[in-house]
Amino acid sequence: MLKKLEGDHAELFKTWFHSKKDTIVDIEGKHYLIKPLENVVQEEIESDHELKTLILQAKKDISSGRVYSTDDIIDAIEKGNL
């Protein structure tokens, strides 16, 4: 189940997580284990230099307005331009 915290509640919750370690929270005498989720995709990007370079280039292209539709890319592939 996913619950969303906002405002002061979210800020308080964030103070418990500075080291990305498991945290036990005591709420009214009951203990809860909070485990941060691992971002496998981000870890893969960080460990693969070529993939990281491609993503950075894509971000630069998007920010400079160079974007292409799927049809544009398919056409370029079919014409042998890519």
N, CA, C and O of each residue as an XYZ file, in Angstrom:
328
protein
N       0.846     -1.167      0.000
C       0.000      0.000      0.000
C       0.898      1.238      0.000
O       1.886      1.302      0.731
N       0.547      2.198     -0.813
C       1.308      3.439     -0.924
C       0.554      4.545     -0.205
O      -0.631      4.767     -0.454
N       1.245      5.232      0.684
C       0.679      6.379      1.395
C       1.544      7.590      1.097
O       2.767      7.485      1.009
N       0.900      8.741      0.942
C       1.640      9.962      0.636
C       1.639     10.882      1.852
O       0.595     11.145      2.449
N       2.822     11.361      2.204
C       2.964     12.329      3.282
C       3.312     13.674      2.668
O       4.094     13.756      1.722
N       2.726     14.718      3.214
C       2.996     16.062      2.707
C       3.265     17.008      3.867
O       2.932     16.719      5.016
N       3.871     18.140      3.544
C       4.080     19.202      4.522
C       4.958     18.784      5.678
O       5.981     18.125      5.490
N       4.545     19.178      6.898
C       5.334     18.903      8.099
C       5.523     17.410      8.331
O       6.580     16.987      8.798
N       4.505     16.604      8.008
C       4.629     15.162      8.195
C       5.738     14.600      7.307
O       6.528     13.765      7.748
N       5.795     15.052      6.071
C       6.829     14.583      5.144
C       8.211     15.036      5.608
O       9.172     14.268      5.548
N       8.307     16.262      6.064
C       9.597     16.777      6.528
C      10.091     15.990      7.742
O      11.274     15.660      7.824
N       9.205     15.691      8.673
C       9.574     14.901      9.843
C      10.047     13.516      9.411
O      11.072     13.027      9.887
N       9.308     12.898      8.520
C       9.660     11.569      8.044
C      11.032     11.576      7.379
O      11.822     10.653      7.578
N      11.322     12.616      6.587
C      12.611     12.712      5.899
C      13.778     12.826      6.872
O      14.878     12.367      6.564
N      13.563     13.421      8.027
C      14.662     13.565      8.995
C      15.157     12.219      9.493
O      16.282     12.117      9.983
N      14.346     11.199      9.375
C      14.748      9.859      9.821
C      15.668      9.174      8.836
O      16.270      8.157      9.182
N      15.807      9.687      7.615
C      16.544      9.003      6.563
C      17.690      9.846      6.027
O      17.533     10.570      5.044
N      18.819      9.750      6.667
C      19.971     10.481      6.161
C      21.035      9.539      5.628
O      21.890      9.953      4.846
N      20.996      8.289      6.036
C      22.060      7.368      5.651
C      21.580      6.222      4.769
O      22.342      5.292      4.506
N      20.335      6.267      4.308
C      19.760      5.213      3.473
C      19.787      3.860      4.170
O      19.914      2.824      3.517
N      19.671      3.866      5.479
C      19.679      2.618      6.238
C      18.263      2.314      6.724
O      17.396      3.187      6.757
N      18.053      1.052      7.100
C      16.775      0.676      7.687
C      16.551      1.486      8.956
O      17.493      1.766      9.697
N      15.306      1.860      9.202
C      14.970      2.665     10.373
C      13.781      2.027     11.075
O      12.811      1.626     10.432
N      13.862      1.937     12.406
C      12.735      1.443     13.187
C      12.059      2.653     13.816
O      12.701      3.467     14.479
N      10.753      2.756     13.599
C       9.988      3.883     14.111
C       9.025      3.353     15.166
O       8.345      2.351     14.948
N       8.971      4.033     16.309
C       8.040      3.668     17.381
C       6.854      4.621     17.303
O       6.999      5.825     17.515
N       5.679      4.072     16.996
C       4.460      4.870     16.931
C       3.468      4.280     17.927
O       2.941      3.183     17.745
N       3.238      5.041     18.973
C       2.311      4.629     20.026
C       2.605      3.224     20.535
O       1.696      2.413     20.711
N       3.902      2.943     20.773
C       4.301      1.670     21.347
C       4.473      0.528     20.364
O       4.915     -0.553     20.753
N       4.136      0.739     19.108
C       4.341     -0.294     18.090
C       5.547      0.080     17.250
O       5.725      1.239     16.874
N       6.366     -0.907     16.963
C       7.566     -0.660     16.169
C       7.317     -1.025     14.716
O       6.708     -2.048     14.401
N       7.811     -0.148     13.832
C       7.670     -0.345     12.393
C       9.042     -0.241     11.754
O       9.807      0.679     12.042
N       9.342     -1.188     10.890
C      10.606     -1.169     10.167
C      10.389     -0.467      8.835
O       9.547     -0.878      8.037
N      11.146      0.583      8.604
C      11.080      1.348      7.372
C      12.348      1.031      6.584
O      13.458      1.253      7.067
N      12.178      0.512      5.372
C      13.315      0.167      4.525
C      13.256      1.011      3.260
O      12.250      0.981      2.551
N      14.311      1.764      2.963
C      14.308      2.539      1.724
C      14.343      1.597      0.525
O      15.026      0.574      0.546
N      13.602      1.954     -0.514
C      13.607      1.170     -1.746
C      14.872      1.485     -2.530
O      15.311      2.634     -2.581
N      15.446      0.474     -3.131
C      16.630      0.687     -3.952
C      16.195      1.087     -5.346
O      15.245      0.533     -5.899
N      16.891      2.041     -5.899
C      16.597      2.484     -7.253
C      17.549      1.757     -8.199
O      18.624      2.260     -8.525
N      17.139      0.570     -8.633
C      17.976     -0.268     -9.475
C      18.290      0.420    -10.792
O      19.410      0.314    -11.293
N      17.323      1.122    -11.358
C      17.541      1.805    -12.631
C      18.623      2.867    -12.474
O      19.529      2.954    -13.302
N      18.538      3.670    -11.426
C      19.542      4.711    -11.211
C      20.922      4.105    -11.000
O      21.913      4.642    -11.494
N      21.000      2.991    -10.271
C      22.286      2.338    -10.053
C      22.869      1.841    -11.377
O      24.074      1.940    -11.606
N      22.003      1.304    -12.248
C      22.462      0.817    -13.548
C      22.987      1.969    -14.406
O      24.015      1.840    -15.070
N      22.278      3.086    -14.385
C      22.713      4.256    -15.155
C      24.065      4.740    -14.650
O      24.961      5.031    -15.442
N      24.209      4.825    -13.344
C      25.453      5.329    -12.765
C      26.637      4.412    -13.064
O      27.767      4.882    -13.192
N      26.386      3.109    -13.175
C      27.488      2.169    -13.384
C      27.831      1.955    -14.856
O      28.869      1.367    -15.159
N      26.993      2.415    -15.770
C      27.214      2.219    -17.202
C      27.526      3.568    -17.850
O      26.626      4.370    -18.098
N      28.800      3.807    -18.118
C      29.242      5.105    -18.636
C      28.571      5.449    -19.967
O      28.167      6.592    -20.179
N      28.450      4.460    -20.869
C      27.850      4.719    -22.177
C      26.374      5.106    -22.037
O      25.909      6.045    -22.684
N      25.650      4.383    -21.199
C      24.238      4.682    -20.978
C      24.071      6.064    -20.346
O      23.189      6.831    -20.734
N      24.918      6.370    -19.379
C      24.857      7.675    -18.719
C      25.109      8.804    -19.722
O      24.440      9.836    -19.677
N      26.076      8.608    -20.628
C      26.384      9.605    -21.654
C      25.203      9.810    -22.592
O      24.869     10.943    -22.941
N      24.566      8.703    -23.004
C      23.401      8.804    -23.885
C      22.251      9.569    -23.221
O      21.599     10.395    -23.860
N      22.012      9.294    -21.959
C      20.927      9.969    -21.244
C      21.233     11.451    -21.085
O      20.344     12.286    -21.259
N      22.473     11.790    -20.759
C      22.842     13.207    -20.636
C      22.671     13.930    -21.968
O      22.204     15.068    -22.006
N      23.052     13.266    -23.065
C      22.891     13.876    -24.387
C      21.413     14.071    -24.703
O      21.030     15.104    -25.252
N      20.582     13.093    -24.364
C      19.143     13.214    -24.604
C      18.560     14.386    -23.814
O      17.718     15.124    -24.326
N      19.003     14.554    -22.585
C      18.519     15.685    -21.779
C      18.926     17.016    -22.406
O      18.137     17.961    -22.428
N      20.152     17.091    -22.913
C      20.610     18.314    -23.579
C      19.772     18.587    -24.826
O      19.365     19.721    -25.077
N      19.517     17.521    -25.615
C      18.711     17.674    -26.830
C      17.317     18.186    -26.498
O      16.808     19.085    -27.168
N      16.707     17.626    -25.482
C      15.355     18.034    -25.086
C      15.350     19.491    -24.634
O      14.475     20.266    -25.021
N      16.336     19.858    -23.808
C      16.359     21.234    -23.294
C      16.633     22.255    -24.398
O      16.247     23.418    -24.274
N      17.297     21.829    -25.480
C      17.554     22.761    -26.585
C      16.486     22.683    -27.676
O      16.602     23.332    -28.715
N      15.452     21.889    -27.434
C      14.337     21.823    -28.371
C      14.494     20.812    -29.486
O      13.656     20.753    -30.386
N      15.545     20.017    -29.447
C      15.733     18.982    -30.466
C      15.040     17.700    -30.008
O      15.614     16.882    -29.290
N      13.811     17.555    -30.438
C      13.052     16.353    -30.100
C      12.490     15.744    -31.373
O      12.230     16.452    -32.345
N      12.307     14.453    -31.364
C      11.847     13.730    -32.541
C      10.708     12.806    -32.147
O      10.712     12.228    -31.060
N       9.739     12.670    -33.034
C       8.641     11.748    -32.780
C       9.104     10.331    -33.105
O      10.133     10.137    -33.753
N       8.349      9.362    -32.658
C       8.654      7.971    -32.979
C       8.649      7.766    -34.490
O       9.508      7.071    -35.032
N       7.678      8.373    -35.165
C       7.614      8.262    -36.630
C       8.866      8.839    -37.297
O       9.371      8.269    -38.264
N       9.369      9.975    -36.782
C      10.594     10.565    -37.327
C      11.765      9.587    -37.216
O      12.545      9.428    -38.155
N      11.874      8.947    -36.078
C      12.974      8.012    -35.841
C      12.831      6.781    -36.736
O      13.810      6.317    -37.322
N      11.616      6.257    -36.841
C      11.385      5.089    -37.712
C      11.744      5.428    -39.161
O      12.392      4.640    -39.849
N      11.316      6.603    -39.611
C      11.658      7.037    -40.978
C      13.170      7.123    -41.170
O      13.694      6.683    -42.193
N      13.868      7.688    -40.192
C      15.328      7.818    -40.297
C      15.996      6.447    -40.337
O      16.958      6.241    -41.078
N      15.487      5.517    -39.546
C      16.049      4.158    -39.549
C      15.804      3.486    -40.892
O      16.703      2.870    -41.464
N      14.577      3.612    -41.389
C      14.240      2.988    -42.677
C      15.066      3.568    -43.827
O      15.387      2.860    -44.781
N      15.405      4.843    -43.738
C      16.191      5.494    -44.781
C      17.706      5.269    -44.591
O      18.519      5.679    -45.420
N      18.055      4.612    -43.486
C      19.461      4.335    -43.214
C      20.215      5.507    -42.635
O      21.446      5.507    -42.628
N      19.495      6.517    -42.145
C      20.156      7.678    -41.554
C      20.593      7.437    -40.118
O      21.394      8.197    -39.575
N      20.085      6.411    -39.519
C      20.488      6.081    -38.129
C      21.035      4.682    -38.061
O      21.424      4.223    -36.987
